[in-house]
């Protein structure tokens, strides 16, 4: 496999017209991804393809994601959104089960449980999440990296507390996978939206599930793809689901997955260690600069930098061609593969 330095990958694969520091909202698409999506769209428009897309592309994306999060591809189900994956897990819990989440957690991680109406919801500050696990806790559902402010959870402590009390774990890696080293095999379930730090088109999402936890998931969204043998189970009721996590696949959004195959290949070419060092190095430069300017960012080593109370500057930054976001009262800046020190310095100069 070709190894690409981040600076080389950025020059070859991306051409943003603005200073783009907003991957926490959505990631830029690499040139190779755009080419793959356009090629499939042209084939569909011309009627040159049998079927709307290739399941080989879906499998390549599954394998690419599995490699990134360190699990066997048989543990990975493909779909279209984190909410659907979480909804499947929510449906697996018995009435009265207790679900523990961090306060202020992203809605897609919480709502499928909370709106069921017959589960017991508990919330704790992120820093105290491990200590809040108790014997009655059935599931701890939380994000590796918080969407609102980029805080990184104490993953080891939460895993240890859940194991000590017999609780299962659901990790949302949407704001982590692609820059942060994720070991999906350490959790009963992980869910990851592909359109942020994985640089995939929207419409790609990945669920990982351990073999033990897989046995508890219902066949809630079972369709012809879930048989694991595409094009052979289109009619009549399925006799069984595929024996691996493929049994929880949704029919794929082919345009998205034809692109995802190439985005995930790019991340593999750069490598997890290089991605982490590059993104966190830029974020550290940004935090130091903000401190010099008298702004107090949320502390930590995350690639996502949040500055409470500075959200009001977001419109003028966007107007100046600096793409950032402003959730939950924070100015949120996220650093990724295609960003440079010049991007960080331009933002700091503007704030000064």
C-alpha positions as CSV (number, residue, x, y, z in Angstrom):
1,X,0.0,0.0,0.0
2,X,1.2,3.5,-0.9
3,X,1.9,5.6,2.2
4,X,0.9,9.3,1.9
5,X,2.1,12.1,4.1
6,X,-0.8,14.3,5.2
7,X,0.6,17.3,3.4
8,X,0.9,15.3,0.2
9,X,-2.6,13.8,0.5
10,X,-4.0,17.2,1.1
11,X,-2.4,18.7,-2.0
12,X,-3.4,15.8,-4.2
13,X,-6.9,15.1,-3.0
14,X,-8.5,18.4,-1.9
15,X,-9.1,21.8,-3.3
16,X,-11.2,23.8,-0.8
17,X,-12.1,27.3,-1.8
18,X,-12.4,28.5,1.8
19,X,-10.3,27.9,5.0
20,X,-12.2,24.8,5.9
21,X,-12.2,24.0,9.7
22,X,-15.6,22.4,10.0
23,X,-15.2,18.7,9.6
24,X,-17.2,18.2,12.8
25,X,-20.2,19.2,10.6
26,X,-19.1,17.3,7.4
27,X,-15.9,16.3,5.8
28,X,-14.6,17.4,2.5
29,X,-14.8,14.8,-0.3
30,X,-11.4,13.7,-1.8
31,X,-11.0,14.0,-5.6
32,X,-10.9,10.2,-6.0
33,X,-14.3,9.9,-4.1
34,X,-15.9,12.5,-6.3
35,X,-14.7,10.8,-9.4
36,X,-16.2,7.4,-8.3
37,X,-19.5,9.0,-7.5
38,X,-19.6,10.9,-10.8
39,X,-18.7,7.7,-12.7
40,X,-21.6,5.7,-11.2
41,X,-24.0,8.6,-11.7
42,X,-23.0,8.8,-15.4
43,X,-23.5,5.0,-15.7
44,X,-26.9,5.1,-14.1
45,X,-27.9,8.0,-16.3
46,X,-26.8,6.2,-19.5
47,X,-28.3,2.8,-18.5
48,X,-24.9,1.2,-18.8
49,X,-24.9,-0.6,-15.5
50,X,-26.8,-3.7,-14.4
51,X,-28.3,-2.6,-11.1
52,X,-27.8,0.8,-9.6
53,X,-24.3,0.1,-8.2
54,X,-21.8,-2.5,-7.0
55,X,-22.0,-4.6,-3.9
56,X,-18.2,-5.0,-4.3
57,X,-17.9,-1.3,-3.5
58,X,-20.0,-1.8,-0.3
59,X,-17.7,-4.7,0.7
60,X,-14.6,-2.7,0.0
61,X,-16.0,0.1,2.3
62,X,-16.8,-2.5,4.9
63,X,-13.3,-3.9,4.8
64,X,-11.8,-0.4,4.8
65,X,-13.8,0.7,7.9
66,X,-13.1,-2.6,9.7
67,X,-9.3,-2.1,9.2
68,X,-9.6,1.5,10.5
69,X,-11.4,0.4,13.7
70,X,-9.5,-2.8,14.2
71,X,-12.2,-5.5,13.8
72,X,-12.9,-8.3,11.4
73,X,-15.2,-7.2,8.5
74,X,-17.7,-9.8,9.7
75,X,-18.4,-7.6,12.7
76,X,-19.4,-4.6,10.5
77,X,-22.9,-3.8,9.2
78,X,-23.4,-1.1,6.7
79,X,-26.3,1.4,6.6
80,X,-27.3,5.0,6.0
81,X,-27.5,6.7,9.4
82,X,-26.4,6.4,13.0
83,X,-30.0,6.9,14.2
84,X,-31.2,3.7,12.5
85,X,-28.3,1.7,14.0
86,X,-29.0,3.1,17.5
87,X,-32.7,2.4,17.0
88,X,-31.9,-1.2,16.3
89,X,-30.0,-1.4,19.6
90,X,-32.7,0.4,21.5
91,X,-35.3,-2.2,20.2
92,X,-33.2,-5.0,21.6
93,X,-33.5,-3.8,25.3
94,X,-36.2,-5.3,27.5
95,X,-38.8,-2.9,29.0
96,X,-37.5,-1.2,32.1
97,X,-33.8,-1.5,31.2
98,X,-31.6,1.3,32.4
99,X,-29.6,3.3,29.9
100,X,-26.9,5.6,31.0
101,X,-25.8,8.6,28.8
102,X,-23.6,11.7,29.3
103,X,-25.4,15.0,29.9
104,X,-25.6,16.9,26.6
105,X,-25.0,13.8,24.5
106,X,-25.8,14.1,20.8
107,X,-29.4,13.5,20.1
108,X,-29.0,10.5,17.8
109,X,-27.3,8.5,20.6
110,X,-30.0,9.3,23.2
111,X,-33.4,9.8,21.5
112,X,-34.0,6.2,20.2
113,X,-33.8,5.1,23.9
114,X,-35.6,8.0,25.5
115,X,-38.5,8.1,23.1
116,X,-39.2,4.4,23.5
117,X,-41.0,5.3,26.6
118,X,-40.5,2.1,28.6
119,X,-36.8,2.4,29.4
120,X,-35.2,4.1,32.4
121,X,-32.9,6.9,31.3
122,X,-30.1,8.2,33.5
123,X,-27.6,11.0,32.7
124,X,-24.3,12.0,34.3
125,X,-21.6,14.5,33.5
126,X,-19.1,13.1,30.9
127,X,-16.3,13.3,33.4
128,X,-18.3,11.3,35.9
129,X,-19.8,8.7,33.5
130,X,-17.7,5.8,34.7
131,X,-18.6,6.4,38.3
132,X,-22.3,6.6,37.5
133,X,-22.4,3.0,36.2
134,X,-24.3,0.8,38.7
135,X,-25.6,-2.8,39.0
136,X,-28.9,-1.8,37.4
137,X,-27.3,-0.3,34.3
138,X,-28.0,-2.4,31.2
139,X,-26.3,-0.1,28.7
140,X,-23.9,2.8,28.6
141,X,-24.4,4.8,25.4
142,X,-21.9,7.6,24.8
143,X,-19.7,9.3,22.2
144,X,-15.9,8.8,22.1
145,X,-15.6,12.5,21.3
146,X,-18.4,15.0,22.2
147,X,-20.0,16.8,19.2
148,X,-20.7,20.0,21.1
149,X,-17.2,20.7,22.4
150,X,-14.7,18.0,21.3
151,X,-14.1,16.5,24.8
152,X,-12.7,13.0,24.7
153,X,-14.4,10.5,27.0
154,X,-12.3,8.4,29.4
155,X,-12.8,5.3,27.3
156,X,-10.9,2.9,29.5
157,X,-12.6,3.9,32.7
158,X,-16.1,3.6,31.2
159,X,-15.3,0.2,29.7
160,X,-13.9,-1.0,33.0
161,X,-16.9,0.2,35.0
162,X,-19.4,-1.3,32.5
163,X,-17.6,-4.7,32.7
164,X,-17.5,-4.6,36.5
165,X,-21.3,-4.1,36.6
166,X,-22.3,-6.3,33.7
167,X,-23.4,-3.4,31.5
168,X,-23.1,-3.4,27.7
169,X,-21.4,-0.4,25.9
170,X,-22.5,1.5,22.8
171,X,-19.8,3.9,21.5
172,X,-20.6,6.6,18.9
173,X,-17.4,7.1,17.0
174,X,-18.7,9.6,14.5
175,X,-16.6,12.5,15.8
176,X,-13.6,10.3,16.4
177,X,-13.0,7.6,13.6
178,X,-10.8,9.1,11.0
179,X,-8.4,11.0,13.4
180,X,-8.7,9.2,16.7
181,X,-7.6,5.6,17.2
182,X,-10.8,3.6,17.8
183,X,-10.7,-0.1,18.8
184,X,-14.3,-1.1,18.0
185,X,-13.8,-4.6,19.3
186,X,-13.6,-3.2,22.9
187,X,-17.3,-2.3,22.8
188,X,-20.5,-4.3,22.4
189,X,-21.6,-1.9,19.7
190,X,-20.2,1.0,17.9
191,X,-21.9,3.4,15.5
192,X,-20.2,5.7,13.1
193,X,-21.6,8.2,10.6
194,X,-19.2,8.3,7.6
195,X,-19.7,11.8,6.4
196,X,-17.5,13.6,8.9
197,X,-13.9,12.6,9.7
198,X,-14.2,9.5,7.5
199,X,-14.6,11.8,4.5
200,X,-17.4,9.7,2.9
201,X,-20.5,11.0,1.2
202,X,-23.6,11.3,3.4
203,X,-25.6,8.1,3.4
204,X,-22.8,5.9,4.8
205,X,-22.9,4.6,8.3
206,X,-21.3,1.7,10.0
207,X,-22.4,-0.5,13.0
208,X,-20.0,-2.9,14.7
209,X,-21.3,-5.6,17.0
210,X,-19.7,-8.4,19.0
211,X,-20.8,-11.9,18.3
212,X,-22.4,-12.2,21.7
213,X,-24.3,-8.9,21.4
214,X,-25.3,-9.8,17.8
215,X,-27.5,-12.6,19.2
216,X,-29.7,-10.1,21.0
217,X,-30.4,-7.7,18.1
218,X,-33.9,-8.2,16.6
219,X,-34.5,-8.6,12.8
220,X,-36.2,-5.2,12.9
221,X,-35.0,-3.9,9.6
222,X,-34.6,-7.2,7.8
223,X,-34.6,-6.7,4.0
224,X,-33.3,-8.7,1.1
225,X,-29.8,-7.4,1.6
226,X,-29.7,-8.8,5.2
227,X,-29.6,-12.4,3.8
228,X,-26.0,-11.7,2.9
229,X,-26.3,-13.0,-0.7
230,X,-27.4,-10.0,-2.8
231,X,-29.8,-10.5,-5.6
232,X,-30.8,-14.0,-4.4
233,X,-33.3,-13.2,-1.7
234,X,-35.5,-10.6,-3.4
235,X,-38.9,-12.3,-3.0
236,X,-40.7,-13.9,-0.2
237,X,-39.8,-13.9,3.5
238,X,-36.2,-14.4,4.3
239,X,-35.5,-17.8,5.9
240,X,-32.6,-16.4,8.0
241,X,-30.3,-13.5,8.3
242,X,-26.7,-13.6,7.3
243,X,-24.7,-15.2,10.2
244,X,-22.4,-12.2,10.6
245,X,-23.1,-8.6,11.1
246,X,-24.1,-8.4,7.4
247,X,-27.5,-9.7,8.7
248,X,-28.1,-6.1,9.9
249,X,-27.1,-4.4,6.6
250,X,-29.5,-1.9,5.0
251,X,-29.9,-1.7,1.3
252,X,-27.0,0.5,0.3
253,X,-27.0,4.0,-1.0
254,X,-24.8,2.9,-3.9
255,X,-23.6,6.4,-4.9
256,X,-22.5,7.0,-1.3
257,X,-20.7,3.7,-1.0
258,X,-19.0,3.9,-4.3
259,X,-17.4,7.0,-2.9
260,X,-16.8,5.6,0.6
261,X,-14.6,2.9,-0.7
262,X,-12.1,5.4,-2.0
263,X,-12.3,7.8,1.0
264,X,-11.5,4.9,3.4
265,X,-8.7,3.8,1.2
266,X,-7.2,7.3,1.4
267,X,-7.3,7.3,5.2
268,X,-5.6,3.9,5.1
269,X,-2.8,5.2,2.9
270,X,-2.1,8.1,5.3
271,X,-2.4,5.8,8.4
272,X,-4.0,6.2,11.8
273,X,-0.9,7.4,13.6
274,X,-0.2,10.1,11.0
275,X,-3.8,11.3,11.0
276,X,-3.8,11.6,14.8
277,X,-0.5,13.4,15.0
278,X,-1.4,15.8,12.2
279,X,-4.9,16.7,13.5
280,X,-4.0,17.0,17.2
281,X,-0.8,19.0,16.4
282,X,-2.8,21.6,14.5
283,X,-5.4,21.7,17.4
284,X,-2.6,22.2,19.9
285,X,-1.3,25.1,17.8
286,X,-4.8,26.6,17.8
287,X,-5.3,26.3,21.5
288,X,-1.9,28.0,22.2
289,X,-2.9,30.8,19.9
290,X,-6.3,31.2,21.5
291,X,-4.7,31.4,24.9
292,X,-2.4,34.2,23.6
293,X,-5.4,36.1,22.4
294,X,-7.1,35.7,25.8
295,X,-9.7,33.1,24.8
296,X,-10.1,30.0,27.0
297,X,-10.7,26.8,24.9
298,X,-12.1,23.6,26.3
299,X,-8.9,21.9,27.5
300,X,-7.7,18.6,26.1
301,X,-5.9,17.0,23.2
302,X,-8.8,16.6,20.8
303,X,-8.7,17.6,17.2
304,X,-11.9,19.5,17.8
305,X,-11.4,22.8,19.6
306,X,-14.3,24.6,21.2
307,X,-14.3,28.1,22.7
308,X,-17.3,28.7,25.0
309,X,-19.0,32.1,24.5
310,X,-17.3,32.8,21.2
311,X,-20.1,31.4,19.1
312,X,-21.2,34.9,18.1
313,X,-18.1,35.3,15.9
314,X,-19.1,32.4,13.6
315,X,-21.2,34.4,11.1
316,X,-18.4,36.9,10.4
317,X,-15.8,34.1,10.2
318,X,-18.0,32.3,7.6
319,X,-18.4,35.6,5.7
320,X,-14.6,35.9,5.6
321,X,-14.3,32.4,4.1
322,X,-13.3,30.6,7.3
323,X,-15.7,27.7,7.7
324,X,-16.4,26.9,11.4
325,X,-19.6,26.0,13.4
326,X,-21.2,27.2,16.6
327,X,-23.1,24.5,18.5
328,X,-24.3,24.7,22.1
329,X,-22.8,28.2,22.7
330,X,-19.3,27.3,21.5
331,X,-17.2,28.3,18.5
332,X,-16.2,24.9,17.2
333,X,-13.1,24.4,15.1
334,X,-12.1,21.0,13.8
335,X,-8.8,20.0,12.3
336,X,-8.3,17.2,9.9
337,X,-6.2,15.7,7.1
338,X,-6.6,18.6,4.6
339,X,-5.8,21.4,7.2
340,X,-2.5,23.2,7.5
341,X,-0.8,25.5,10.0
342,X,-1.7,28.4,7.6
343,X,-5.4,27.5,8.1
344,X,-5.0,27.8,11.9
345,X,-3.0,31.0,11.7
346,X,-5.6,32.6,9.4
347,X,-8.3,31.9,11.9
348,X,-6.2,33.3,14.8
349,X,-5.3,36.4,12.8
350,X,-9.0,37.0,12.1
351,X,-9.9,36.6,15.8
352,X,-7.1,39.0,16.7
